[in-house]
Amino acid sequence: MAESRTWRVIQWATGNVGSRALRTVIEHPRMELVGLWVSSPGKVGKDAGELCGLGPMGVKATHSLEELVALDADCVLYMRQGTDWDEICALLESGKNIVTTRGDFHNPARMDPVLRERVEQACRTGNASVYSTGSSPGFVTEALAIPLMALQRRHGLLTIDEYADVSSRNSPKMLFQVMGFGAPMAPFDQQRAEHLKGDFGSSLSQIADAVGLEVDEIEAFGELSPAQSDVTIAAGTVPAGTVGAMRTTITCKSGGRPVMRFRANWYVTQDIEHDWDLRESGWRIATEGDTPVKVDITFPVTAEEYAAYTPGLTAHRPVNAIPAVCAAPPGIRTTADLPQILPIFG
């Protein structure tokens, strides 16, 4: 990665994570922003720098796939809501590599075979690659899992607990209406668990398959726990007895035995009915085997800084992955077959 060159990049979408990626590319010493796709008509024609809090830099946002396909670019940072397969294939066929926060490509073996072949053909046509990554899934379920498992010769179970204290987020609609905090206790909506199962199951099974623990079953289930007392958060009040925490568990099994597990622990208070050992926002990764280890990761920022801090966790790894993906053989690439992702600071 010491190669002295500049990568020409198109940013696709400008949500929270996309905007951070956009700013990061503009400020990167070895990257040049050459195009920007936006979904909102109100952003079309706006300067890319101004859309991410910087000054004008000369690239105007567009909603035109054709316009961006025609550009000379090395890579597209694809971060839109939902995956448009026509877009993906058109970009790959035009010779543009893709790094995406969409979870569709974590484990090619678990993709729909027809869709996978369509994407692989687009990669062959354009001599390009596509790679899914982010913080979670991505970094914690793949890039960090690999070196921890590399310490062992007999594997038992790898468990990743993700903790997210969302009490400081002043987003009443998201917390109360979408996520369901403060709602009366009721059975967990299995569709929510299945949604996480798609991305996290693919990510975990990629690593399990790569180390010879072929996954034959992926389970997903969710749990709710009530707040023990009234709690006031940034978005409002969560009454005692209503949903104060939720936990979703994704488990990959090999030969009927759990080998990889991810638990999403999201909460607005730690004062809940169940003993879930809730911790401050971050991750705990534990391996069981002949050389067990446990790693705790926390985020050393204040509650006031948290909302502005978290987009970087997801946006920065895709940006850092651009050189490796551009240098990779054409096809759907994974963390298991790419070289280690190294950031370039100068």
C-alpha angles and dihedrals in degrees: 000000000000088000110131106229142110123245118217110221139192117202114214112205134353109229120132094292095035092052091052091049090048092053091045093053092048091051095041112113093219103036133080122201108222102165145015130200120200131183098207118083088212091064096049110114093017119129113258093226093054091049091061100040099268130109123271113296103175105256114114123209119245139182093209118114091188092054093053095042087058093056124100102243137148099209145008121216098213109200107146127133106268127000120272104201093194089057093046094051094043091053093047093046089053089059099258119136116221131216111185141181088210108108098222097106105043092108116017090192089066096049122104101275094228093049092045092053091048091054093043090052090051088051091051092048094051098031086235140132137219126207133182119212145137136137100291114036097022117032099036098035096043119008094043096035093059099062092043091053089044089071091065139074096184115046124204113164135328113211124190117191116192116198122197120178102196097175092107094056112104094208108119095174094050096044101038105028104028103030097029103230112159091024123128113272113268138148113300114261103248091203088069090055092047090052091058091041092066097058101028095040090053093046096048094042090053090064095039091051091047093057094047099263096120109203114229099169137029120194128193130186138156138214136196129207127195126234111252093217140010111287130192115214132175091269097047140279129330109201122220112268095030127102109298100159140015132197128195120191125200115189128187116203130198116195089349093305123113109243104160128028135179123190121190109205110189120174148156094205136020090212095093136138098249126066100238095147091235114199136186117290113295140067138294116199120189130179126200119202139081092319106032120189136178124205126189120199123188133175112243097212133107123256088252091055096044100088092051092043102053100066089066091058089064101030103048100060093056090050091049090049095060097091093049094047093047090052095046126100114266117276142061104324128202137196088251093061102033122084116254112292109246124189117230113219101171 
